[in-house]
Amino acid sequence: DVKVTQSSRYLVKRTGEKVFLECVQDMDHENMFWYRQDPGLGLRLIYFSYDVKMKEKGDIPEGYSVSREKKERFSLILESASTNQTSMYLCASSAFPGQGAGANVLTFGAGSRLTVL
Amino acid sequence: AQTVTQSQPEMSVQEAETVTLSCTYDTSESDYYLFWYKQPPSRQMILVIRQEAYKQQNATENRFSVNFQKAAKSFSLKISDSQLGDAAMYFCAYWPGSARQLTFGSGTQLTVLP
């Protein structure tokens, strides 16, 4: 019954490495999101996408990029990982606003804990 | 910019008792949605309850209910008959009708004491 799948639960990377975090959803949702979760700061939006090949910056896009080549897949890329990017990363998806009772409700993946050494 | 404030970083409740988690938000929008999400220790974030701003009636889902005060921009979550499985981080979130993304509060860590 898994609906949003994040490829890795735990990753350990070195400073300067390129990091890919993959997210796949099977609900045919238009919207996909990448959040970063840090203690005391809640969830902060990095990037989101409302259609294939479309992306918009969230609140903290610096140091990150994203790719959405297919509707079901949304990738977060750290071009050159730094220690201040050590965090929990959450992917989520939602239907387009207004479409039924589930509209505007996010379905989350289990999260990816990234440690950058 | 919209903000969501959860002023209680941590709370605890005795099993079977009732607890209320607070949330306030700042907005100039008239059409929006409010949410409470729960993140148990397993980390999978799940929706607890949702409230549409145009609805005056407070949303209820079993033991979970909200107190939505639109004029005061307050959206508190009440958990009745607390259970050990309710222990989690709870996030309040706001979604304006004019945007595509949510704004989350900083979270409240709820401990349920046996």
Chai-1 contact restraints between the chains, C-beta under 6 A:
chainA,res_idxA,chainB,res_idxB,connection_type,confidence,min_distance_angstrom,max_distance_angstrom,comment,restraint_id
A,G40,B,S106,contact,1.0,0.0,6.0,A-B,restraint_1
A,G42,B,F104,contact,1.0,0.0,6.0,A-B,restraint_2
A,G42,B,G105,contact,1.0,0.0,6.0,A-B,restraint_3
A,G42,B,S106,contact,1.0,0.0,6.0,A-B,restraint_4
A,G42,B,G107,contact,1.0,0.0,6.0,A-B,restraint_5
A,L43,B,F104,contact,1.0,0.0,6.0,A-B,restraint_6
A,L45,B,Q101,contact,1.0,0.0,6.0,A-B,restraint_7
A,F48,B,Q101,contact,1.0,0.0,6.0,A-B,restraint_8
A,Y50,B,R100,contact,1.0,0.0,6.0,A-B,restraint_9
A,N104,B,Y33,contact,1.0,0.0,6.0,A-B,restraint_10
A,N104,B,W95,contact,1.0,0.0,6.0,A-B,restraint_11
A,V105,B,L47,contact,1.0,0.0,6.0,A-B,restraint_12
A,F108,B,M45,contact,1.0,0.0,6.0,A-B,restraint_13
A,A110,B,R43,contact,1.0,0.0,6.0,A-B,restraint_14
A,A110,B,Q44,contact,1.0,0.0,6.0,A-B,restraint_15
A,G111,B,R43,contact,1.0,0.0,6.0,A-B,restraint_16
